[in-house]
Amino acid sequence: MGVLAPALAAKDTWLRVSAPEFTLITSLPQRDAVAWAGEFSQYVAAMRSFFKNGNRELAPLTVVIFSRERDFEKYRPLGADGRPQLMAGFFSRQPSWAIAGLASLNSPEDVRRTIFHEGVHWFLSQNDRVNPVWLDEGLAEVFSTFRATKTDAEWGRAIDEHVALLRLNDNVSLKDALFAAHGDLFGDDSLRTSFVYAKSWEFAHFVIFGQHDIPRDALGKYAQLLSQAITPDQAFTRAFGKTYDQMDKLLDGYLRGGRYHIARQPLTKVDPPKIAPAPPFEVEFALSRLALVAHRNRSPSNMRAARSHWRTPTPAGTRRSAMRSRTMGTSRERSWNLPGRRPAVRATA
């Protein structure tokens, strides 16, 4: 990757948008930053209601959104081949903090979906149990369609690109997604990645919202059964009461039926986010965390890249050594990286 330019933060105007459960560090224009932070606050409240986690404490979350995608390129996680992975954003949770890095895409809808997709990973990362790839990504895609109106929060809208891809390729089986591993995604085969995301979205959406006799808690039960000493095939049959072939037929009918439920609930009263110029040391602190969690191999060059952000002076009275200890010490913590949403590419027929 090379050494990250420590001047990155200095050449932009960075903002700090604060809310009770997250902090946004961004070089986006102020109007856009405030709008996205406000909607994300509504999203947090809605997810707490849906997942029934009440006031359960979430890992403190920092979201970094770049105003130019070329700046995000420097922080894309590297794959096993040493090349940047094709993703619009990524999320990492450590025991005591969480961070998400997001590229600013051309379409506001794509940016919003990426933010809400990553937010689901944040919620799910509360659990010590590691879920299958399709479950994490399927739920994240379902709730990535979150939007807040003047009175309601809603999610569950169909994702047109997923529907189109699956209809054009109706021979894709559910098992193709169920047994995908993190390492199978974000490589050169972007079409396969798109299939996994589309099928995972379809299955999760069907179980949550579709009309069927499958228990609504089947997704959670399946994940729980996988942690026991039984095979994935046995867990699937016990949780969903269907074989793979039977589920494929149900999903095919659901897809071609073209009717998808949209969940709605009244907006929750939340405090408006607070916005201020981001101090340079705070920007560098967030960027250094991105640089650390984006690379699995923790090579010396990558560590030097992360440390390059510490060349920015800190304000008087700030204990740089304490801040460095908390950031650079993450390599000693249990790392749980969850790749972000599908690559920002469109599959064509």
Contacts in CASP RR format, 6 or more apart in sequence:
PFRMAT RR
TARGET T0000
AUTHOR 0000-0000-0000
METHOD contacts of the structure
MODEL  1
MGVLAPALAAKDTWLRVSAPEFTLITSLPQRDAVAWAGEFSQYVAAMRSF
FKNGNRELAPLTVVIFSRERDFEKYRPLGADGRPQLMAGFFSRQPSWAIA
GLASLNSPEDVRRTIFHEGVHWFLSQNDRVNPVWLDEGLAEVFSTFRATK
TDAEWGRAIDEHVALLRLNDNVSLKDALFAAHGDLFGDDSLRTSFVYAKS
WEFAHFVIFGQHDIPRDALGKYAQLLSQAITPDQAFTRAFGKTYDQMDKL
LDGYLRGGRYHIARQPLTKVDPPKIAPAPPFEVEFALSRLALVAHRNRSP
SNMRAARSHWRTPTPAGTRRSAMRSRTMGTSRERSWNLPGRRPAVRATA
1 74 0 8 1.000
1 78 0 8 1.000
1 84 0 8 1.000
1 295 0 8 1.000
1 301 0 8 1.000
1 302 0 8 1.000
1 305 0 8 1.000
2 301 0 8 1.000
2 305 0 8 1.000
3 301 0 8 1.000
3 304 0 8 1.000
3 305 0 8 1.000
3 308 0 8 1.000
4 74 0 8 1.000
4 75 0 8 1.000
4 287 0 8 1.000
4 291 0 8 1.000
4 305 0 8 1.000
4 306 0 8 1.000
4 308 0 8 1.000
4 309 0 8 1.000
5 74 0 8 1.000
5 308 0 8 1.000
6 284 0 8 1.000
6 308 0 8 1.000
6 309 0 8 1.000
6 311 0 8 1.000
6 312 0 8 1.000
8 71 0 8 1.000
8 74 0 8 1.000
8 287 0 8 1.000
9 280 0 8 1.000
9 283 0 8 1.000
9 284 0 8 1.000
9 287 0 8 1.000
9 309 0 8 1.000
9 312 0 8 1.000
10 280 0 8 1.000
10 312 0 8 1.000
12 27 0 8 1.000
12 67 0 8 1.000
13 27 0 8 1.000
13 277 0 8 1.000
14 25 0 8 1.000
14 26 0 8 1.000
14 27 0 8 1.000
14 277 0 8 1.000
14 278 0 8 1.000
14 280 0 8 1.000
14 283 0 8 1.000
15 24 0 8 1.000
15 25 0 8 1.000
15 26 0 8 1.000
15 27 0 8 1.000
15 28 0 8 1.000
15 30 0 8 1.000
15 33 0 8 1.000
15 275 0 8 1.000
15 276 0 8 1.000
15 277 0 8 1.000
15 278 0 8 1.000
16 23 0 8 1.000
16 24 0 8 1.000
16 25 0 8 1.000
16 275 0 8 1.000
16 276 0 8 1.000
16 277 0 8 1.000
16 278 0 8 1.000
16 279 0 8 1.000
16 282 0 8 1.000
17 23 0 8 1.000
17 24 0 8 1.000
17 26 0 8 1.000
17 33 0 8 1.000
17 34 0 8 1.000
17 37 0 8 1.000
17 273 0 8 1.000
17 274 0 8 1.000
17 275 0 8 1.000
18 24 0 8 1.000
18 273 0 8 1.000
18 274 0 8 1.000
18 275 0 8 1.000
18 276 0 8 1.000
19 37 0 8 1.000
19 38 0 8 1.000
19 40 0 8 1.000
19 41 0 8 1.000
19 44 0 8 1.000
19 270 0 8 1.000
19 271 0 8 1.000
19 273 0 8 1.000
19 274 0 8 1.000
20 41 0 8 1.000
20 271 0 8 1.000
21 41 0 8 1.000
21 44 0 8 1.000
21 58 0 8 1.000
21 60 0 8 1.000
21 61 0 8 1.000
22 40 0 8 1.000
22 44 0 8 1.000
22 60 0 8 1.000
22 61 0 8 1.000
22 62 0 8 1.000
22 63 0 8 1.000
23 60 0 8 1.000
23 61 0 8 1.000
23 62 0 8 1.000
23 63 0 8 1.000
24 33 0 8 1.000
24 36 0 8 1.000
24 37 0 8 1.000
24 40 0 8 1.000
24 62 0 8 1.000
24 63 0 8 1.000
24 65 0 8 1.000
24 273 0 8 1.000
25 62 0 8 1.000
25 63 0 8 1.000
25 64 0 8 1.000
25 65 0 8 1.000
25 278 0 8 1.000
25 282 0 8 1.000
25 283 0 8 1.000
25 286 0 8 1.000
26 33 0 8 1.000
26 63 0 8 1.000
26 64 0 8 1.000
26 65 0 8 1.000
26 66 0 8 1.000
26 67 0 8 1.000
27 65 0 8 1.000
27 66 0 8 1.000
27 67 0 8 1.000
27 68 0 8 1.000
27 71 0 8 1.000
28 36 0 8 1.000
28 65 0 8 1.000
28 67 0 8 1.000
28 104 0 8 1.000
29 67 0 8 1.000
30 275 0 8 1.000
33 65 0 8 1.000
33 275 0 8 1.000
34 273 0 8 1.000
34 275 0 8 1.000
36 65 0 8 1.000
36 111 0 8 1.000
36 112 0 8 1.000
36 115 0 8 1.000
37 273 0 8 1.000
37 275 0 8 1.000
38 270 0 8 1.000
38 272 0 8 1.000
38 273 0 8 1.000
39 112 0 8 1.000
39 147 0 8 1.000
39 148 0 8 1.000
40 63 0 8 1.000
40 115 0 8 1.000
40 116 0 8 1.000
41 270 0 8 1.000
41 271 0 8 1.000
41 273 0 8 1.000
42 148 0 8 1.000
42 153 0 8 1.000
42 267 0 8 1.000
42 268 0 8 1.000
42 270 0 8 1.000
43 116 0 8 1.000
43 119 0 8 1.000
43 146 0 8 1.000
43 148 0 8 1.000
43 153 0 8 1.000
44 270 0 8 1.000
45 153 0 8 1.000
45 267 0 8 1.000
45 268 0 8 1.000
45 270 0 8 1.000
46 146 0 8 1.000
46 153 0 8 1.000
46 155 0 8 1.000
46 265 0 8 1.000
46 268 0 8 1.000
47 119 0 8 1.000
47 120 0 8 1.000
47 123 0 8 1.000
47 143 0 8 1.000
48 54 0 8 1.000
48 55 0 8 1.000
49 265 0 8 1.000
49 268 0 8 1.000
50 143 0 8 1.000
50 263 0 8 1.000
51 123 0 8 1.000
53 123 0 8 1.000
53 126 0 8 1.000
56 126 0 8 1.000
58 98 0 8 1.000
58 122 0 8 1.000
58 123 0 8 1.000
58 126 0 8 1.000
59 93 0 8 1.000
59 94 0 8 1.000
59 95 0 8 1.000
59 96 0 8 1.000
59 97 0 8 1.000
59 98 0 8 1.000
59 122 0 8 1.000
59 125 0 8 1.000
59 126 0 8 1.000
60 96 0 8 1.000
60 97 0 8 1.000
60 98 0 8 1.000
61 97 0 8 1.000
61 98 0 8 1.000
61 99 0 8 1.000
61 100 0 8 1.000
61 119 0 8 1.000
61 122 0 8 1.000
62 97 0 8 1.000
62 98 0 8 1.000
62 99 0 8 1.000
62 100 0 8 1.000
62 286 0 8 1.000
62 289 0 8 1.000
63 99 0 8 1.000
63 100 0 8 1.000
63 101 0 8 1.000
63 102 0 8 1.000
63 115 0 8 1.000
63 118 0 8 1.000
64 99 0 8 1.000
64 100 0 8 1.000
64 101 0 8 1.000
64 102 0 8 1.000
64 286 0 8 1.000
64 287 0 8 1.000
64 290 0 8 1.000
65 101 0 8 1.000
65 102 0 8 1.000
65 104 0 8 1.000
65 111 0 8 1.000
65 115 0 8 1.000
66 72 0 8 1.000
66 101 0 8 1.000
66 102 0 8 1.000
66 103 0 8 1.000
66 104 0 8 1.000
67 104 0 8 1.000
68 104 0 8 1.000
69 103 0 8 1.000
69 104 0 8 1.000
69 105 0 8 1.000
72 89 0 8 1.000
72 101 0 8 1.000
72 102 0 8 1.000
72 103 0 8 1.000
72 104 0 8 1.000
73 84 0 8 1.000
73 103 0 8 1.000
75 101 0 8 1.000
75 287 0 8 1.000
75 290 0 8 1.000
75 291 0 8 1.000
75 294 0 8 1.000
76 84 0 8 1.000
76 85 0 8 1.000
76 87 0 8 1.000
76 90 0 8 1.000
76 294 0 8 1.000
77 84 0 8 1.000
77 85 0 8 1.000
77 87 0 8 1.000
77 90 0 8 1.000
77 293 0 8 1.000
77 294 0 8 1.000
77 295 0 8 1.000
77 296 0 8 1.000
77 337 0 8 1.000
77 339 0 8 1.000
78 84 0 8 1.000
78 85 0 8 1.000
78 294 0 8 1.000
78 295 0 8 1.000
78 296 0 8 1.000
78 297 0 8 1.000
79 85 0 8 1.000
79 186 0 8 1.000
79 187 0 8 1.000
79 296 0 8 1.000
80 183 0 8 1.000
81 187 0 8 1.000
85 185 0 8 1.000
85 186 0 8 1.000
85 187 0 8 1.000
85 339 0 8 1.000
86 186 0 8 1.000
86 187 0 8 1.000
86 190 0 8 1.000
86 193 0 8 1.000
86 343 0 8 1.000
86 345 0 8 1.000
87 186 0 8 1.000
87 339 0 8 1.000
87 340 0 8 1.000
87 341 0 8 1.000
87 342 0 8 1.000
87 343 0 8 1.000
88 102 0 8 1.000
88 103 0 8 1.000
88 105 0 8 1.000
88 110 0 8 1.000
88 114 0 8 1.000
88 340 0 8 1.000
88 341 0 8 1.000
88 342 0 8 1.000
88 343 0 8 1.000
88 344 0 8 1.000
89 100 0 8 1.000
89 101 0 8 1.000
89 102 0 8 1.000
89 103 0 8 1.000
89 114 0 8 1.000
89 118 0 8 1.000
89 340 0 8 1.000
89 341 0 8 1.000
90 100 0 8 1.000
90 101 0 8 1.000
90 118 0 8 1.000
90 293 0 8 1.000
90 294 0 8 1.000
90 337 0 8 1.000
90 338 0 8 1.000
90 339 0 8 1.000
90 340 0 8 1.000
91 98 0 8 1.000
91 99 0 8 1.000
91 100 0 8 1.000
91 101 0 8 1.000
91 118 0 8 1.000
91 119 0 8 1.000
91 121 0 8 1.000
91 122 0 8 1.000
91 125 0 8 1.000
91 337 0 8 1.000
91 338 0 8 1.000
91 339 0 8 1.000
91 340 0 8 1.000
92 98 0 8 1.000
92 99 0 8 1.000
92 100 0 8 1.000
92 293 0 8 1.000
92 294 0 8 1.000
92 335 0 8 1.000
92 336 0 8 1.000
92 337 0 8 1.000
92 338 0 8 1.000
93 121 0 8 1.000
93 122 0 8 1.000
93 125 0 8 1.000
93 336 0 8 1.000
93 338 0 8 1.000
94 293 0 8 1.000
94 330 0 8 1.000
94 333 0 8 1.000
94 334 0 8 1.000
94 335 0 8 1.000
94 336 0 8 1.000
95 333 0 8 1.000
95 334 0 8 1.000
96 333 0 8 1.000
97 289 0 8 1.000
98 122 0 8 1.000
98 125 0 8 1.000
99 286 0 8 1.000
99 289 0 8 1.000
99 290 0 8 1.000
99 293 0 8 1.000
100 115 0 8 1.000
100 118 0 8 1.000
100 119 0 8 1.000
100 121 0 8 1.000
100 122 0 8 1.000
101 118 0 8 1.000
101 290 0 8 1.000
102 111 0 8 1.000
102 114 0 8 1.000
102 115 0 8 1.000
102 118 0 8 1.000
103 114 0 8 1.000
103 344 0 8 1.000
104 111 0 8 1.000
105 111 0 8 1.000
105 114 0 8 1.000
105 344 0 8 1.000
110 344 0 8 1.000
112 147 0 8 1.000
113 144 0 8 1.000
113 145 0 8 1.000
113 341 0 8 1.000
114 144 0 8 1.000
114 340 0 8 1.000
114 341 0 8 1.000
114 344 0 8 1.000
116 143 0 8 1.000
116 144 0 8 1.000
116 145 0 8 1.000
116 146 0 8 1.000
117 140 0 8 1.000
117 141 0 8 1.000
117 143 0 8 1.000
117 144 0 8 1.000
117 340 0 8 1.000
117 341 0 8 1.000
118 140 0 8 1.000
118 340 0 8 1.000
118 341 0 8 1.000
119 140 0 8 1.000
120 136 0 8 1.000
120 139 0 8 1.000
120 140 0 8 1.000
120 143 0 8 1.000
120 144 0 8 1.000
121 136 0 8 1.000
121 140 0 8 1.000
121 338 0 8 1.000
121 340 0 8 1.000
124 131 0 8 1.000
124 136 0 8 1.000
124 139 0 8 1.000
124 140 0 8 1.000
124 338 0 8 1.000
125 336 0 8 1.000
125 338 0 8 1.000
129 223 0 8 1.000
129 224 0 8 1.000
129 227 0 8 1.000
130 336 0 8 1.000
131 223 0 8 1.000
132 178 0 8 1.000
132 223 0 8 1.000
132 226 0 8 1.000
133 180 0 8 1.000
133 181 0 8 1.000
133 182 0 8 1.000
133 184 0 8 1.000
133 185 0 8 1.000
133 196 0 8 1.000
133 200 0 8 1.000
134 177 0 8 1.000
134 178 0 8 1.000
134 180 0 8 1.000
134 196 0 8 1.000
134 199 0 8 1.000
134 200 0 8 1.000
134 203 0 8 1.000
134 204 0 8 1.000
135 200 0 8 1.000
135 204 0 8 1.000
135 219 0 8 1.000
135 220 0 8 1.000
135 222 0 8 1.000
135 223 0 8 1.000
136 338 0 8 1.000
137 196 0 8 1.000
137 197 0 8 1.000
137 200 0 8 1.000
137 201 0 8 1.000
137 341 0 8 1.000
137 342 0 8 1.000
138 197 0 8 1.000
138 200 0 8 1.000
138 201 0 8 1.000
138 203 0 8 1.000
138 204 0 8 1.000
138 205 0 8 1.000
139 204 0 8 1.000
139 219 0 8 1.000
140 340 0 8 1.000
140 341 0 8 1.000
141 159 0 8 1.000
141 162 0 8 1.000
141 197 0 8 1.000
141 200 0 8 1.000
141 201 0 8 1.000
141 204 0 8 1.000
141 341 0 8 1.000
141 342 0 8 1.000
142 155 0 8 1.000
142 156 0 8 1.000
142 201 0 8 1.000
142 204 0 8 1.000
142 205 0 8 1.000
142 208 0 8 1.000
143 155 0 8 1.000
143 156 0 8 1.000
144 159 0 8 1.000
144 341 0 8 1.000
145 155 0 8 1.000
145 156 0 8 1.000
145 157 0 8 1.000
145 159 0 8 1.000
146 153 0 8 1.000
146 154 0 8 1.000
146 155 0 8 1.000
147 153 0 8 1.000
147 154 0 8 1.000
147 155 0 8 1.000
147 157 0 8 1.000
148 154 0 8 1.000
148 267 0 8 1.000
149 267 0 8 1.000
151 266 0 8 1.000
151 267 0 8 1.000
152 264 0 8 1.000
152 265 0 8 1.000
152 266 0 8 1.000
152 267 0 8 1.000
153 264 0 8 1.000
153 265 0 8 1.000
153 266 0 8 1.000
153 267 0 8 1.000
153 268 0 8 1.000
154 262 0 8 1.000
154 263 0 8 1.000
154 264 0 8 1.000
154 265 0 8 1.000
155 262 0 8 1.000
155 263 0 8 1.000
156 205 0 8 1.000
156 209 0 8 1.000
156 260 0 8 1.000
156 261 0 8 1.000
156 262 0 8 1.000
156 263 0 8 1.000
157 260 0 8 1.000
157 262 0 8 1.000
158 258 0 8 1.000
158 260 0 8 1.000
159 198 0 8 1.000
159 201 0 8 1.000
161 194 0 8 1.000
161 198 0 8 1.000
161 346 0 8 1.000
161 347 0 8 1.000
162 197 0 8 1.000
162 198 0 8 1.000
162 201 0 8 1.000
162 202 0 8 1.000
163 255 0 8 1.000
163 258 0 8 1.000
164 347 0 8 1.000
165 194 0 8 1.000
165 195 0 8 1.000
165 198 0 8 1.000
165 347 0 8 1.000
166 172 0 8 1.000
166 198 0 8 1.000
166 199 0 8 1.000
166 202 0 8 1.000
166 255 0 8 1.000
167 255 0 8 1.000
167 256 0 8 1.000
168 349 0 8 1.000
169 195 0 8 1.000
170 252 0 8 1.000
170 255 0 8 1.000
172 195 0 8 1.000
172 198 0 8 1.000
172 199 0 8 1.000
173 244 0 8 1.000
173 248 0 8 1.000
174 199 0 8 1.000
174 203 0 8 1.000
174 244 0 8 1.000
174 247 0 8 1.000
174 248 0 8 1.000
174 251 0 8 1.000
175 244 0 8 1.000
176 195 0 8 1.000
176 196 0 8 1.000
176 199 0 8 1.000
177 195 0 8 1.000
177 196 0 8 1.000
177 199 0 8 1.000
177 200 0 8 1.000
177 203 0 8 1.000
178 232 0 8 1.000
178 236 0 8 1.000
179 232 0 8 1.000
180 196 0 8 1.000
182 339 0 8 1.000
184 192 0 8 1.000
184 193 0 8 1.000
184 196 0 8 1.000
185 192 0 8 1.000
185 193 0 8 1.000
185 196 0 8 1.000
185 339 0 8 1.000
186 193 0 8 1.000
186 339 0 8 1.000
186 343 0 8 1.000
187 193 0 8 1.000
190 343 0 8 1.000
190 345 0 8 1.000
191 347 0 8 1.000
193 342 0 8 1.000
193 343 0 8 1.000
194 342 0 8 1.000
194 343 0 8 1.000
194 345 0 8 1.000
194 347 0 8 1.000
196 342 0 8 1.000
197 341 0 8 1.000
197 342 0 8 1.000
202 251 0 8 1.000
202 254 0 8 1.000
202 255 0 8 1.000
203 247 0 8 1.000
203 251 0 8 1.000
204 219 0 8 1.000
205 260 0 8 1.000
206 212 0 8 1.000
206 250 0 8 1.000
206 251 0 8 1.000
206 254 0 8 1.000
207 214 0 8 1.000
207 216 0 8 1.000
207 218 0 8 1.000
207 219 0 8 1.000
207 240 0 8 1.000
208 216 0 8 1.000
208 219 0 8 1.000
209 260 0 8 1.000
209 261 0 8 1.000
209 263 0 8 1.000
210 254 0 8 1.000
210 261 0 8 1.000
212 250 0 8 1.000
214 240 0 8 1.000
214 241 0 8 1.000
214 242 0 8 1.000
215 221 0 8 1.000
218 239 0 8 1.000
218 240 0 8 1.000
219 239 0 8 1.000
220 239 0 8 1.000
221 238 0 8 1.000
221 239 0 8 1.000
222 235 0 8 1.000
222 236 0 8 1.000
222 239 0 8 1.000
222 240 0 8 1.000
225 234 0 8 1.000
225 235 0 8 1.000
225 238 0 8 1.000
225 239 0 8 1.000
226 232 0 8 1.000
226 235 0 8 1.000
228 235 0 8 1.000
230 238 0 8 1.000
236 242 0 8 1.000
236 244 0 8 1.000
237 243 0 8 1.000
240 247 0 8 1.000
242 250 0 8 1.000
279 315 0 8 1.000
280 312 0 8 1.000
280 313 0 8 1.000
281 312 0 8 1.000
281 313 0 8 1.000
281 314 0 8 1.000
281 315 0 8 1.000
281 318 0 8 1.000
281 323 0 8 1.000
283 312 0 8 1.000
284 309 0 8 1.000
284 310 0 8 1.000
284 311 0 8 1.000
284 312 0 8 1.000
285 309 0 8 1.000
285 323 0 8 1.000
285 327 0 8 1.000
287 309 0 8 1.000
288 306 0 8 1.000
288 307 0 8 1.000
288 309 0 8 1.000
288 310 0 8 1.000
288 327 0 8 1.000
288 328 0 8 1.000
289 327 0 8 1.000
289 330 0 8 1.000
291 302 0 8 1.000
291 305 0 8 1.000
291 306 0 8 1.000
291 309 0 8 1.000
292 302 0 8 1.000
292 303 0 8 1.000
292 306 0 8 1.000
292 327 0 8 1.000
292 328 0 8 1.000
292 330 0 8 1.000
292 331 0 8 1.000
293 330 0 8 1.000
293 335 0 8 1.000
293 337 0 8 1.000
295 302 0 8 1.000
296 337 0 8 1.000
298 331 0 8 1.000
303 328 0 8 1.000
306 327 0 8 1.000
306 328 0 8 1.000
307 328 0 8 1.000
310 320 0 8 1.000
310 324 0 8 1.000
314 320 0 8 1.000
314 323 0 8 1.000
END
